[in-house]
């Protein structure tokens, strides 16, 4: 108790509280803007702590890191664009709620769940630090592999009534994650001689393209986010808060998932989100189906991702093993301030450890309350015309993508993945499964190869491995049986030639990956990609065969219920919306390369608003000026780094 009182007294000093609040507001800003990310922001803030005492320094850093997963739901709910990888699962139901005019309710549920999850994670951190070291040390490499494999099995639930299609999408995402220099054998895999691909596909760009661009195309087609004319109100926000309180068992379970799995090194926030979402989807409760605006689909991932911060600090403090990428940067702050992870953090530095717990708890409360106060204003964005919103959001996606590597390949990658995401959305291939496979792929490969090196194939006989792999297999089989029964009762399906073509293309891609892995890569670099490619070929082939067998010439009558996950023909506006968004991205990319990101932003936003239908040039100029200032503040001041010289400037120097 004396230590707790000491920590409270230390944290109550004005400067330290100021640093905590400063970190919270910095984290809220970072979370809103796609393309910056909490990892970069934490690295940016560490030099600012050099002259601070440890209490103030970690208040600033943890205040920022604790709330980026609170505000990243703003673009996820409004635009379907995850502000960070931790908001990808929230997109599915949060954005669907915004389309129905329930943006305020979605925000209320999200922020209240985030606050409870964050405080829960801090309490778990406080209780678990003394006992977590022996538990984490007990887990071996095969156990980590089994945990990741169990998380991957969640795709059977994420795919709705199409588990085989979901598993194929997950395998495709895993293959995409293997692109680049192999960390085991040190050779190139599917990089096609491009230096840009040596480090693999940047996860932020993949998520922006996969989720962001397809939703912007839908927004452009609809005309606005919210289909109804209902104005957002505080009543909607409080309804979301009541939803969270009513679902308190789900909040606590998902908070436990976030904090406990967050303590396992290698289990990232994107994985936790999908595991929590999959857990909630197994018990949908009342209301719409998951993916169509079920508030539980917002509550579950948001409570898990905020609880993760406390969980990932456990191995970091206990014995210096970072529980996440952000914690690896935080370890640098430990060194700067003379702190040694391990027994000392529970001994002479115990008060600092408790202050970290307090910082996480207070940061989550301040961040959630701040966002709740802004909910009604944020929800009004759902009524703004797509002609204004689409150019604005495209700007942040494209500029944020370019900031990743400052290469023209950044533009190409976002547009390519965006086109793939549009095709997957049109053909009902689950993008969530692809993203989970992409995130889990490197961890699964590393754990698999280490386990194989240590004990050959005997690691498959270990008890925890058998239990987790058995649960994963049982979940997939259960969902597959349900799918077969549903299809058996569905009657005729429409001519699904595009679905058959897509399945055939993916099957051939899996075969090509399998052959090249076996022929071109050494054993260490080939074994896991070859297994993945084999499963991809199998799952996509089975999906295609099933579609062919169910293909009938007779199309169901208009309005007839269709089995979830089946391809359904779309009208012309969908294709036009997809092409328009890709065209806007290409236009902005060319402008940035020619004139630089600031001039390009102003010209693009003003011109885009005018082209897309706004009748007032003054509106376009005003929005363009505000967007340009925001881009300058975010990418030139907050995330300052040199930008390449635009082509026009280079030409002017030549002549």
C-alpha positions in Angstrom: 0.0 0.0 0.0 2.9 2.4 0.8 4.3 1.8 -2.7 0.9 2.6 -4.3 0.5 5.8 -2.3 4.1 6.7 -3.2 3.4 6.2 -6.9 0.2 8.2 -6.7 2.0 11.1 -5.0 4.7 11.0 -7.6 2.2 11.0 -10.5 0.1 13.8 -9.0 2.9 16.3 -9.6 1.7 18.9 -12.2 4.4 18.4 -14.7 4.0 14.6 -14.8 0.2 14.9 -15.1 0.8 17.4 -17.9 3.0 14.9 -19.7 0.4 12.2 -19.3 -2.3 14.4 -20.8 0.0 15.5 -23.6 0.7 11.9 -24.4 -3.0 11.1 -24.5 -3.8 13.9 -26.9 -0.8 13.1 -29.1 -2.0 9.4 -29.2 -5.6 10.5 -30.1 -4.3 12.5 -33.0 -2.0 9.8 -34.2 -4.7 7.2 -34.1 -7.1 9.2 -36.3 -4.6 9.6 -39.2 -4.0 6.5 -41.3 -0.4 6.1 -42.2 1.4 7.4 -39.0 0.8 4.7 -36.4 1.6 4.5 -32.7 5.0 2.7 -33.4 6.4 5.7 -35.3 4.9 8.2 -32.8 6.5 6.4 -29.9 9.9 6.4 -31.6 9.4 10.1 -32.2 8.6 10.9 -28.6 11.5 9.0 -27.0 14.1 11.7 -27.7 11.8 14.2 -26.0 12.1 12.3 -22.7 15.9 12.5 -22.4 15.8 15.3 -19.9 12.7 14.0 -18.0 12.6 11.9 -14.9 11.3 8.3 -15.4 7.8 9.1 -14.0 7.2 11.9 -16.5 8.9 10.1 -19.4 6.8 6.9 -19.1 3.7 8.9 -18.4 4.2 10.6 -21.8 5.1 7.4 -23.7 2.4 5.2 -22.2 -0.2 7.9 -22.4 0.4 8.1 -26.1 0.6 4.3 -26.7 -2.5 3.5 -24.6 -5.0 5.6 -26.6 -4.0 5.2 -30.3 -6.3 2.2 -30.4 -9.1 4.4 -29.0 -9.2 7.1 -31.7 -8.3 4.8 -34.6 -11.9 3.7 -34.6 -12.9 7.2 -35.9 -11.9 6.6 -39.5 -12.7 2.8 -39.1 -16.4 3.6 -38.2 -16.9 6.6 -40.5 -15.0 5.6 -43.6 -14.2 1.9 -43.3 -10.5 2.9 -43.2 -8.6 1.5 -40.1 -6.6 4.2 -38.5 -4.2 1.5 -37.5 -3.9 -2.2 -37.9 -5.7 -2.7 -34.6 -8.9 -1.2 -35.9 -9.3 -3.6 -38.9 -11.9 -5.8 -37.1 -13.9 -2.8 -36.0 -14.4 -1.8 -39.6 -16.7 -4.8 -40.3 -19.6 -3.8 -38.0 -18.7 -0.3 -37.0 -18.8 1.0 -40.6 -22.0 -1.0 -41.2 -23.6 0.8 -38.2 -22.5 4.2 -39.6 -24.2 3.4 -42.9 -27.4 2.7 -41.0 -27.3 6.1 -39.2 -25.9 4.5 -36.0 -22.5 6.2 -36.0 -23.1 7.8 -32.6 -24.1 4.4 -31.1 -21.0 2.8 -32.6 -18.7 5.5 -31.1 -20.4 5.2 -27.7 -19.9 1.4 -27.6 -16.4 1.7 -28.9 -15.1 4.3 -26.5 -16.7 2.8 -23.4 -15.4 -0.7 -24.3 -12.0 0.8 -24.9 -12.0 2.5 -21.5 -13.1 -0.7 -19.7 -10.6 -2.8 -21.6 -7.7 -0.4 -21.0 -8.4 -0.2 -17.2 -8.8 -4.0 -17.1 -5.4 -4.5 -18.8 -3.8 -2.2 -16.3 -5.3 -4.2 -13.4 -4.1 -7.4 -15.0 -0.6 -5.9 -15.4 -0.6 -5.0 -11.7 -1.7 -8.4 -10.6 0.3 -10.5 -13.0 3.8 -9.0 -12.9 4.9 -11.1 -9.9 3.6 -14.4 -11.3 3.9 -13.9 -15.1 7.6 -14.7 -15.5 7.4 -18.4 -14.7 4.2 -18.8 -16.8 5.7 -17.2 -19.9 8.9 -19.1 -19.4 6.9 -22.3 -19.2 5.6 -21.8 -22.8 7.8 -23.2 -25.4 8.1 -22.5 -29.1 5.6 -25.2 -30.2 3.1 -23.7 -27.7 3.5 -20.3 -29.4 2.9 -22.0 -32.8 -0.2 -23.7 -31.5 -1.6 -20.4 -30.1 -1.0 -18.7 -33.5 -2.6 -21.6 -35.4 -5.6 -21.5 -33.1 -5.9 -17.8 -33.9 -5.7 -18.6 -37.6 -8.6 -21.0 -37.2 -10.8 -18.0 -36.3 -11.0 -17.4 -40.0 -13.6 -20.2 -40.2 -15.9 -18.0 -38.2 -14.9 -14.8 -39.9 -15.8 -16.3 -43.3 -19.5 -16.7 -42.3 -21.0 -19.6 -44.1 -17.9 -20.1 -46.4 -15.2 -21.5 -44.2 -13.2 -23.1 -47.0 -13.2 -19.7 -48.9 -12.1 -18.0 -45.7 -9.2 -20.5 -45.1 -8.1 -20.1 -48.7 -8.1 -16.3 -48.2 -6.0 -16.8 -45.0 -3.5 -18.9 -46.9 -3.3 -16.3 -49.6 -2.6 -13.7 -47.0 0.1 -15.8 -45.5 1.8 -16.3 -48.8 1.8 -12.5 -49.3 3.5 -12.1 -45.9 6.4 -14.4 -47.1 7.4 -11.9 -49.9 10.9 -10.5 -49.3 14.2 -11.6 -47.8 13.7 -14.8 -45.7 14.8 -14.2 -42.1 15.9 -17.9 -41.8 18.0 -18.6 -44.9 18.5 -15.0 -46.0 17.3 -15.5 -49.6 14.8 -13.6 -51.7 11.3 -15.1 -52.0 9.0 -13.8 -54.7 10.5 -10.3 -54.7 11.1 -10.5 -58.5 14.4 -8.7 -58.1 12.9 -5.6 -56.7 14.8 -4.0 -53.8 11.5 -2.4 -52.6 10.2 -5.9 -51.8 13.2 -7.1 -49.8 11.6 -6.0 -46.5 8.3 -7.5 -47.4 4.9 -5.8 -48.0 4.4 -3.0 -45.4 1.4 -4.0 -43.3 0.0 -0.5 -43.1 -0.1 -0.2 -46.9 -1.7 -3.6 -47.2 -4.4 -2.7 -44.7 -5.1 0.7 -46.2 -5.5 -0.8 -49.6 -7.4 -3.9 -48.5 -10.0 -2.2 -46.3 -9.8 1.6 -47.2 -10.2 1.8 -50.9 -13.1 -0.6 -51.4 -15.1 1.2 -48.7 -14.4 4.6 -50.3 -15.7 3.2 -53.6 -18.9 2.1 -51.8 -19.1 5.5 -50.2 -18.8 7.2 -53.6 -21.6 5.0 -55.0 -23.9 5.7 -52.0 -23.4 9.4 -52.0 -22.8 9.6 -48.2 -21.9 7.4 -45.3 -25.3 7.4 -43.6 -28.2 6.3 -45.7 -30.9 7.8 -43.5 -31.5 11.5 -42.7 -31.5 10.9 -38.9 -29.3 13.4 -37.1 -26.8 12.0 -34.6 -27.7 12.6 -30.9 -26.3 12.1 -27.5 -29.1 9.5 -27.0 -27.4 7.4 -29.7 -24.1 7.7 -27.9 -25.5 6.7 -24.5 -27.3 3.8 -26.2 -23.8 2.5 -27.3 -22.6 3.0 -23.7 -25.5 1.0 -22.4 -24.8 -1.7 -25.0 -21.3 -2.0 -23.6 -22.5 -2.2 -20.0 -25.2 -4.8 -21.0 -22.5 -6.9 -22.7 -20.2 -6.7 -19.7 -19.4 -10.5 -19.7 -18.2 -10.1 -23.4 -16.2 -7.0 -22.4 -14.4 -8.9 -19.6 -13.8 -12.0 -21.7 -12.3 -10.0 -24.6 -10.3 -7.8 -22.2 -8.9 -11.0 -20.8 -8.0 -12.2 -24.3 -6.3 -8.9 -25.0 -4.3 -8.7 -21.8 -3.3 -12.3 -21.5 -2.4 -12.9 -25.2 -0.8 -9.5 -25.3 1.7 -10.8 -22.8 2.8 -13.5 -25.3 5.6 -12.2 -27.5 4.8 -12.3 -31.2 1.0 -12.1 -30.8 0.3 -8.7 -32.2 -2.6 -6.4 -31.8 -4.1 -7.2 -35.2 -4.2 -10.9 -34.2 -5.9 -10.1 -30.8 -8.6 -8.1 -32.6 -9.6 -10.9 -34.8 -9.5 -13.5 -32.0 -11.8 -11.3 -29.9 -14.0 -10.7 -32.9 -14.2 -14.4 -33.7 -15.0 -15.2 -30.1 -17.9 -12.7 -30.1 -19.2 -13.9 -33.5 -19.7 -17.5 -32.1 -22.4 -16.0 -29.9 -24.0 -13.3 -32.0 -26.9 -12.6 -29.6 -29.7 -10.3 -30.7 -29.6 -7.9 -33.6 -28.1 -8.0 -37.1 -25.7 -10.6 -38.3 -22.0 -10.0 -37.7 -20.6 -7.8 -40.5 -23.9 -6.1 -40.9 -23.9 -3.8 -37.9 -23.9 -5.9 -34.8 -22.7 -3.8 -31.9 -21.0 -6.8 -30.3 -18.6 -6.7 -33.3 -17.5 -3.3 -32.2 -17.4 -4.0 -28.4 -15.3 -7.2 -28.7 -12.2 -5.9 -30.6 -12.1 -2.5 -28.9 -12.1 -4.0 -25.4 -9.3 -6.4 -26.5 -7.0 -4.0 -28.2 -6.9 -1.5 -25.4 -6.3 -4.2 -22.8 -3.4 -5.4 -24.8 -1.2 -2.5 -23.8 -1.1 -3.6 -20.2 -0.6 -7.2 -21.2 2.3 -6.5 -23.5 4.1 -4.6 -20.7 4.1 -7.8 -18.5 7.0 -9.6 -20.3 8.7 -6.3 -21.0 8.9 -5.4 -17.3 9.3 -8.9 -16.0 12.3 -10.0 -18.0 13.0 -7.6 -20.8 11.2 -9.5 -23.6 9.0 -7.0 -25.5 5.4 -8.2 -25.8 4.8 -6.1 -28.9 6.7 -3.9 -31.4 5.9 -0.8 -29.5 7.3 -2.4 -26.3 10.6 -3.1 -28.1 10.9 0.7 -28.6 9.8 1.3 -25.0 12.8 -0.9 -23.9 15.0 1.8 -25.4 13.4 4.3 -23.0 14.3 1.8 -20.2 17.9 2.0 -21.2 17.9 5.8 -21.5 16.5 6.2 -18.0 18.7 3.6 -16.4 16.0 1.0 -15.7 16.7 -2.7 -15.9 13.8 -5.0 -16.6 13.5 -7.9 -14.1 13.6 -8.2 -10.3 14.7 -4.5 -9.9 11.3 -3.4 -11.4 9.6 -5.2 -8.5 12.2 -4.1 -6.0 13.8 -0.7 -5.7 11.9 0.6 -8.8 8.5 -0.8 -7.8 7.0 2.7 -7.5 7.9 3.4 -11.1 6.3 0.1 -12.2 3.1 1.0 -10.3 3.2 4.5 -11.9 3.2 2.8 -15.3 0.0 0.9 -14.3 -1.6 4.2 -13.2 -0.5 5.9 -16.4 -2.2 3.2 -18.6 -5.4 3.3 -16.5 -5.7 7.1 -16.4 -4.8 7.5 -20.1 -7.6 5.2 -21.1 -10.1 7.0 -19.0 -9.0 10.5 -20.2 -8.9 9.3 -23.9 -12.3 7.6 -23.8 -14.0 10.6 -22.1 -12.5 13.0 -24.5 -13.7 11.0 -27.5 -17.1 10.5 -25.9 -17.5 14.3 -25.6 -16.7 14.6 -29.3 -19.0 11.8 -30.4 -22.0 13.8 -31.6 -19.7 16.1 -33.7 -17.8 13.2 -35.2 -21.1 11.4 -36.1 -22.3 14.4 -38.1 -19.5 13.6 -40.6 -21.7 10.6 -41.7 -24.1 13.1 -43.3 -21.4 15.0 -45.3 -21.5 14.4 -49.1 -19.2 11.8 -50.6 -18.0 14.4 -53.1 -16.2 16.1 -50.1 -15.2 13.1 -48.0 -13.7 10.9 -50.7 -11.0 13.3 -52.0 -10.2 14.2 -48.4 -9.8 10.6 -47.2 -7.9 9.5 -50.4 -5.4 12.3 -49.6 -4.6 10.9 -46.2 -4.4 7.3 -47.5 -2.1 8.2 -50.5 0.1 10.7 -48.6 0.3 8.3 -45.6 1.3 5.5 -48.0 4.0 7.6 -49.6 5.5 8.5 -46.3 6.2 4.8 -45.6 9.2 4.4 -47.9 9.1 7.6 -50.0 8.9 5.5 -53.2 6.6 5.4 -56.2 6.2 1.7 -55.4 4.2 2.8 -52.3 1.5 4.2 -54.6 1.5 1.1 -56.8 1.2 -1.3 -53.9 -1.7 0.6 -52.3 -3.6 0.6 -55.6 -2.8 -3.0 -56.4 -3.9 -4.2 -53.0 -6.9 -1.9 -53.2 -7.9 -3.5 -56.5 -7.5 -7.0 -54.9 -9.6 -5.8 -52.0 -12.4 -4.6 -54.3 -12.4 -7.9 -56.1 -12.5 -9.8 -52.8 -15.4 -7.7 -51.6 -17.3 -8.1 -54.9 -16.8 -11.9 -54.9 -17.4 -12.3 -51.1 -13.9 -13.5 -50.4 -13.3 -12.4 -46.7 -10.8 -9.7 -46.5 -10.6 -10.2 -42.7 -9.3 -13.7 -43.3 -6.6 -12.4 -45.7 -5.5 -9.8 -43.2 -5.3 -12.3 -40.3 -3.2 -14.7 -42.5 -0.9 -11.8 -43.5 -0.3 -10.8 -39.9 0.2 -14.3 -38.5 2.3 -15.7 -41.4 5.8 -14.6 -40.2 5.1 -15.6 -36.6 3.8 -19.0 -37.6 6.8 -19.7 -39.9 9.3 -18.7 -37.2 7.7 -20.8 -34.5 7.3 -23.7 -36.9 10.9 -23.8 -38.0 12.3 -23.3 -34.5 10.1 -26.1 -33.2 11.2 -28.4 -36.1 14.9 -27.5 -35.6 14.7 -28.3 -31.9 12.7 -31.5 -31.8 11.9 -32.6 -35.4 8.2 -33.6 -35.7 7.9 -34.8 -32.1 6.7 -31.4 -30.9 3.3 -32.2 -32.4 2.8 -34.7 -29.5 3.1 -32.1 -26.7 -0.2 -31.7 -24.7 -0.9 -28.0 -25.1 -0.1 -28.2 -28.8 -2.5 -31.2 -29.3 -5.2 -29.4 -27.3 -5.0 -26.1 -29.2 -4.6 -27.7 -32.7 -7.5 -30.0 -31.8 -9.7 -27.0 -30.9 -8.7 -25.3 -34.1 -9.6 -28.3 -36.2 -12.9 -28.8 -34.4 -13.9 -25.2 -35.0 -13.1 -25.5 -38.8 -15.0 -28.8 -39.1 -18.0 -27.5 -37.2 -18.3 -24.4 -39.5 -17.7 -26.5 -42.6 -20.6 -28.9 -41.7 -22.9 -25.9 -41.1 -21.9 -24.5 -44.5 -22.6 -27.8 -46.3 -26.1 -28.0 -44.6 -26.9 -24.4 -45.5 -25.9 -24.9 -49.1 -28.0 -28.2 -49.3 -31.1 -26.2 -48.3 -30.4 -23.2 -50.5 -31.8 -24.4 -53.8 -30.4 -22.9 -57.0 -27.6 -20.4 -57.2 -27.0 -17.7 -59.9 -24.5 -18.3 -62.6 -21.3 -17.7 -60.7 -18.8 -17.6 -63.5 -16.7 -14.8 -61.9 -16.5 -16.8 -58.6 -15.4 -19.9 -60.6 -12.8 -17.9 -62.5 -11.5 -16.3 -59.2 -11.2 -19.7 -57.5 -9.4 -21.2 -60.5 -6.9 -18.3 -60.6 -6.2 -18.6 -56.8 -5.7 -22.4 -57.3 -3.2 -21.9 -60.1 -1.5 -19.2 -58.0 -1.2 -21.8 -55.1 0.2 -24.4 -57.5 2.8 -21.9 -58.9 3.9 -20.9 -55.4 4.2 -24.5 -54.4 6.4 -25.4 -57.4 8.6 -22.4 -57.1 9.1 -22.9 -53.3 10.1 -26.5 -53.8 12.4 -25.9 -56.8 13.9 -22.5 -56.1 14.2 -22.2 -52.3 16.5 -24.1 -49.9 14.7 -26.4 -47.4 14.7 -23.9 -44.5 13.1 -21.2 -46.6 10.8 -23.5 -48.5 9.1 -25.8 -46.0 6.5 -23.6 -44.5 5.7 -21.6 -47.7 5.3 -24.9 -49.5 2.9 -26.2 -46.8 0.9 -22.9 -47.0 0.8 -23.1 -50.8 -0.4 -26.7 -50.6 -3.3 -25.7 -48.3 -4.1 -22.7 -50.5 -4.4 -25.0 -53.5 -6.5 -27.5 -51.7 -8.9 -25.0 -50.1 -9.4 -22.9 -53.3 -9.8 -26.0 -55.4 -12.5 -27.4 -53.1 -14.3 -24.0 -53.1 -14.3 -23.9 -56.9 -15.5 -27.5 -57.2 -18.3 -26.8 -54.7 -19.3 -23.7 -56.7 -19.3 -25.7 -60.0 -21.4 -28.5 -58.5 -24.0 -26.0 -57.2 -24.1 -24.0 -60.4 -27.6 -24.0 -61.9 -29.0 -22.4 -65.0 -32.0 -21.2 -63.1 -31.4 -18.0 -61.2 -33.5 -17.4 -58.0 -36.3 -14.9 -58.2 -35.7 -11.3 -57.3 -35.7 -10.8 -53.5 -35.0 -14.5 -52.8 -32.6 -15.2 -49.9 -29.1 -16.1 -51.0 -26.6 -18.1 -48.9 -24.1 -15.8 -47.3 -20.8 -15.7 -49.0 -22.1 -16.5 -52.5 -21.3 -14.3 -55.4 -24.1 -12.0 -56.5 -24.1 -9.9 -59.6 -23.5 -6.2 -58.9 -24.8 -3.2 -60.9 -22.8 -0.7 -63.0 -22.3 1.9 -60.3 -20.2 -0.4 -58.2 -17.7 -0.9 -61.0 -17.7 2.8 -61.7 -17.1 3.6 -58.0 -14.1 1.2 -57.9 -12.6 2.6 -61.1 -13.2 6.2 -59.8 -11.4 5.6 -56.5 -8.4 3.9 -58.2 -8.3 6.8 -60.7 -8.3 9.4 -57.9 -5.4 7.5 -56.2 -3.5 7.5 -59.5 -4.1 11.2 -60.1 -3.0 12.2 -56.6 0.1 10.0 -56.9 1.2 11.7 -60.1 0.6 15.1 -58.6 2.7 14.3 -55.6 5.6 13.0 -57.7 5.3 16.1 -60.0 4.7 19.0 -57.5 5.2 17.6 -53.9 2.7 16.5 -51.3 1.5 19.9 -50.2 0.8 21.5 -53.6 -0.6 18.2 -54.8 -3.0 18.0 -51.8 -4.4 21.4 -52.4 -4.9 20.9 -56.2 -6.2 17.4 -55.8 -8.8 18.1 -53.0 -10.1 21.3 -54.7 -10.3 19.6 -58.1 -11.6 16.3 -56.8 -14.5 18.0 -54.9 -15.4 20.0 -58.1 -15.2 16.9 -60.4 -17.3 14.7 -58.1 -20.2 17.1 -58.0 -19.8 19.9 -55.5 -21.4 23.0 -57.0 -19.6 25.6 -54.9 -15.9 26.3 -55.8 -15.6 28.1 -52.4 -16.3 24.8 -50.6 -13.6 23.0 -52.5 -11.0 25.7 -51.9 -11.8 25.9 -48.2 -11.7 22.1 -47.7 -8.5 21.9 -49.8 -6.8 24.6 -47.7 -7.8 22.9 -44.4 -6.7 19.5 -45.7 -3.3 20.9 -46.8 -2.8 22.5 -43.3 -3.7 19.2 -41.7 -1.3 17.2 -44.0 1.5 19.7 -43.1 0.8 19.4 -39.4 0.7 15.6 -39.5 3.4 14.7 -41.9 5.8 17.7 -41.7 5.6 18.7 -38.1 4.4 15.7 -36.0 6.0 13.0 -38.2 8.8 15.2 -39.6 11.2 13.6 -42.2 12.6 14.8 -45.5 10.5 14.3 -48.6 11.9 13.6 -52.0 12.3 16.5 -54.4 9.3 16.7 -56.8 10.0 16.1 -60.4 9.1 19.7 -61.4 11.7 21.1 -58.9 14.3 18.7 -60.3 13.6 19.9 -63.9 13.7 23.5 -62.9 17.3 23.0 -61.5 18.3 21.3 -64.7 17.1 24.2 -66.9 
